[in-house]
Amino acid sequence: MGVVFEHENVGLCVLRLNEFEEVYDRLLSKPQVVKYLPFKVHTSPDETLGFLSKLLTLKDVEVLTIRHAADPRLMGLFTVAKSGHSIALSIMVAPDRYSMGAGRWIGPPFCYWLLAHAGIWRLWSYTDIDNVGVANMLIKGGARCEGLMRRYAIHPNISNEPRDCWLWSFVR
């Protein structure tokens, strides 16, 4: 499938299942990428294939790859889950793209583009209370912190108990 959104040579495209090995190699096998996510680090490409197969069957959920026109390697993934007038977002960025500010580069323009669609009034996300990097990215991108959600999400790479999380939003 073609580009869904593009900004300054960075494009978002719908993930194809045959990209699972690259998703495993660049993202889901990396402890620093999945540290604050609600699933454990993947230990095999087959685990990633199963995970993505289930994710891609969910209604109103799209998984988008992030790629730069000058470099064919996967930069990251956006997961977009629509529910009524709102969209829940999550982002993963490959470790070698952290210093580039890949999330700050494409995230805010993509968020404002989504908000420009009829019927979309709210974008939201949450971050683990210790995930300072993504919190800073959201702040710099214009998101507002709506508050602390106590014992909100289990991040099994850190703890098997629910952790406190910040709730973030972009609203129209």
C-alpha positions as CSV (number, residue, x, y, z in Angstrom):
1,M,0.0,0.0,0.0
2,G,1.2,3.5,-0.6
3,V,2.0,6.3,1.7
4,V,-0.8,7.3,4.1
5,F,1.0,10.5,5.4
6,E,4.2,12.2,4.5
7,H,6.1,15.1,6.1
8,E,9.7,16.2,5.1
9,N,10.6,12.9,3.4
10,V,9.3,10.8,6.2
11,G,6.4,8.6,5.2
12,L,3.8,6.5,7.1
13,C,2.6,3.4,5.3
14,V,0.3,0.6,6.3
15,L,2.3,-2.3,7.8
16,R,2.4,-5.4,5.6
17,L,2.6,-8.7,7.4
18,N,5.7,-9.7,5.3
19,E,7.6,-6.9,7.2
20,F,7.5,-8.9,10.4
21,E,11.2,-9.8,10.4
22,E,12.2,-6.2,10.1
23,V,9.8,-5.2,12.9
24,Y,11.4,-8.0,15.0
25,D,15.0,-7.0,14.2
26,R,14.6,-3.2,14.5
27,L,12.0,-2.9,17.3
28,L,10.3,-5.8,19.2
29,S,13.5,-7.7,20.0
30,K,15.1,-4.5,21.5
31,P,14.6,-4.2,25.3
32,Q,15.0,-0.4,25.2
33,V,12.2,-0.2,22.6
34,V,9.6,-2.3,24.4
35,K,10.6,-1.5,28.0
36,Y,7.5,0.6,28.7
37,L,5.0,-1.3,26.5
38,P,2.4,-3.8,27.7
39,F,4.1,-6.9,26.3
40,K,7.4,-8.6,26.8
41,V,10.4,-8.3,24.5
42,H,10.0,-10.7,21.6
43,T,12.5,-13.6,21.5
44,S,11.9,-14.8,17.9
45,P,10.6,-13.5,14.6
46,D,7.7,-16.1,14.8
47,E,6.6,-14.4,18.0
48,T,6.5,-11.1,16.2
49,L,4.6,-12.7,13.3
50,G,1.9,-14.0,15.7
51,F,1.7,-10.7,17.5
52,L,1.3,-8.6,14.3
53,S,-1.1,-11.1,12.8
54,K,-3.5,-10.6,15.8
55,L,-3.0,-6.9,15.9
56,L,-3.8,-6.5,12.2
57,T,-7.1,-8.3,12.6
58,L,-8.4,-5.8,15.2
59,K,-11.3,-3.6,14.0
60,D,-10.5,0.1,13.7
61,V,-6.7,-0.5,14.3
62,E,-4.0,0.4,11.9
63,V,-0.3,-0.1,12.2
64,L,1.8,2.3,10.2
65,T,5.5,2.0,9.4
66,I,7.7,5.1,9.7
67,R,10.4,5.3,6.9
68,H,12.6,8.1,5.6
69,A,12.8,8.4,1.8
70,A,16.6,8.4,1.9
71,D,16.9,5.3,4.1
72,P,14.8,2.2,3.5
73,R,15.3,0.8,7.0
74,L,12.3,0.8,9.3
75,M,12.4,3.9,11.6
76,G,9.5,2.8,13.8
77,L,5.8,2.1,14.0
78,F,2.7,4.1,14.9
79,T,-0.4,2.2,16.1
80,V,-3.6,4.1,15.5
81,A,-6.8,2.8,17.2
82,K,-10.0,4.7,16.4
83,S,-12.9,4.6,18.9
84,G,-15.8,7.0,18.2
85,H,-14.5,10.5,18.1
86,S,-11.1,9.7,19.5
87,I,-7.9,8.0,18.4
88,A,-5.5,6.2,20.7
89,L,-1.9,6.4,19.5
90,S,1.3,4.6,20.4
91,I,4.7,4.9,18.8
92,M,7.9,2.8,18.8
93,V,11.1,4.1,17.4
94,A,14.2,2.1,16.5
95,P,17.2,2.8,18.8
96,D,19.4,4.1,16.1
97,R,16.7,6.7,15.3
98,Y,16.4,8.1,18.9
99,S,19.0,10.8,18.4
100,M,17.4,11.9,15.1
101,G,14.3,12.8,17.0
102,A,12.3,10.6,14.6
103,G,9.2,10.7,16.9
104,R,9.3,14.5,17.2
105,W,9.9,14.8,13.4
106,I,6.8,12.9,12.2
107,G,4.6,12.7,15.4
108,P,3.2,16.3,15.7
109,P,2.4,16.8,12.0
110,F,0.7,13.4,11.9
111,C,-1.3,14.2,15.0
112,Y,-2.6,17.5,13.7
113,W,-3.3,15.9,10.3
114,L,-5.5,13.3,12.1
115,L,-7.3,16.0,14.1
116,A,-8.2,17.8,10.9
117,H,-10.4,14.8,9.9
118,A,-14.1,15.2,10.3
119,G,-15.4,13.5,13.4
120,I,-12.0,13.3,15.2
121,W,-11.9,15.5,18.2
122,R,-9.3,13.8,20.4
123,L,-6.0,12.0,20.2
124,W,-4.6,10.4,23.3
125,S,-1.8,8.3,24.6
126,Y,-0.3,7.3,27.9
127,T,3.2,6.9,29.1
128,D,4.7,5.0,32.0
129,I,5.6,7.5,34.7
130,D,9.3,6.7,34.2
131,N,9.2,7.1,30.4
132,V,10.7,10.6,30.3
133,G,11.9,10.4,26.7
134,V,8.4,9.9,25.2
135,A,6.9,12.3,27.7
136,N,9.3,15.0,26.5
137,M,8.5,14.2,22.9
138,L,4.8,14.6,23.6
139,I,5.4,17.9,25.4
140,K,7.5,19.3,22.6
141,G,4.9,18.1,20.1
142,G,2.1,20.1,21.8
143,A,0.4,17.4,23.8
144,R,-1.2,18.3,27.1
145,C,-0.8,16.2,30.2
146,E,-4.3,15.5,31.6
147,G,-3.1,13.8,34.7
148,L,-1.7,10.8,36.5
149,M,-3.6,7.5,36.2
150,R,-2.5,5.4,39.2
151,R,-1.8,1.7,38.7
152,Y,-3.0,2.0,35.1
153,A,-0.9,-0.4,32.9
154,I,1.2,-3.4,33.4
155,H,4.6,-3.1,31.7
156,P,6.0,-6.7,32.1
157,N,9.5,-5.7,31.2
158,I,9.6,-3.6,34.4
159,S,7.1,-5.2,36.8
160,N,4.1,-7.5,36.9
161,E,2.1,-5.0,38.9
162,P,0.2,-2.1,37.3
163,R,2.2,1.1,37.1
164,D,1.3,4.7,37.3
165,C,1.0,6.4,33.9
166,W,0.6,9.9,32.5
167,L,-2.4,10.6,30.2
168,W,-1.7,12.8,27.3
169,S,-3.9,14.4,24.7
170,F,-4.2,16.5,21.6
171,V,-7.7,18.0,21.2
172,R,-9.5,20.0,18.5
